Amino acid sequence: MTRAQFVAAARERGRTAHAALEAYRALFREGVVPAWCEVPDYPVTATLVEGATSKFVLRLTDAGMEGLETESVLIPMPRASGTTTTLCVSSQIGCAMGCRFCETAQMGLIKNLRADQIVHQWWSATHRVPRPTDPARTHGVKNIVFMGMGEPTDNIDEVIQAIRVLVDHDGAGVPASNISISTVGNPDGIRKIGELVREEGFHRLNLALSLNAPNDRVRTEIMPVNRAWPMARLKDALLEFPRYSQAAFCVEYVLIPGVNDSDEHCDEVCAFLREIRCSLNVIPYNPRRNSPWPAPDELSVARFMARAVANGQFTKRRGTKGRNVMAACGQLGNEKIRARRYIAEDGSAKPVSLGIPAAKPASAAQTTQTEQRP
Ligand code: SF4
């Protein structure tokens, strides 16, 4: 709940507005759960670490969702001014998009997360999750990226409600400019995000597009969603998106050897992006389990980036963190919850068909970035 929703609900239960506001602040800022509030205490069932990057799993206890697990990644970001922390959150358990390069896609969609379960990932990261390299949690969560499990536009109403809560000044207080939503490019979802961005206080919310291909043929091969939302529609949706700041869109490009990494591919991508003010984020592919492709070698990553820069495209490279613990981009997905079933709100389960809508780029979670300007 936002502060206003929380106060209204508390007043219905006989609390004063002042007491409700104090409780809301204590809950978000200090992690103190008021006795009269129902906040599930999800066990943090695992924390795996590579270097200072950690993945944590919340075991849900809600009726109908018992035992299901969210996955989130905490990524320390060294900056000149000191280390900050980026939190990569999941918007779904599993994903229906079926991107061929993605571990999560192997699960299918199991469950949409509710807004409170999305916010709970921030709350747990801020107040509960042990951080082996930062036991006092001195580096608070500064940035939030919706790049964990799931396609945010496939659960957009809950994602938007979660964002409204996360930016609330009396609660989490994360500036909209520090939040990014990454999507495979559902044009309707992009339009809904655009409506939110038009609201006061949300103008600087960031949108990232998971492109990953130079043309429709390659994109459809690795991202089945492209059949429903081909690249021309994507471009139209991006060109219509409201732009309030100088910030560029982030276009993510998972570089997969032999699939989308040739010089010709690079030229095609740059031509496609020419009309869009954007930054091209090159993400060296992190092999999923049983992957048909290896990770790209350094030389081919460097060559692709240099060519993009020569084409006049602002380009960044996303460094890989967490690959050894399956916490890197596109690697989230818990082996234990692979029953390919979607559990509906009423608790019933039904098979989910994979590969109809498509995928957002691999979770962007892990990001040391090197920029190259033309
Ligand atoms: S890359 Fe993103 S959108 Fe695609 S299957 Fe994985 S989690 Fe879903």
Residues whose N, C-alpha, C, O or C-beta is under 5 A from the ligand:
A	BS01	SF4	C95 M97 G98 C99 C102 T104 A105 G148 M149 G150 E151 V184 A358 A359 K360 P361 A362
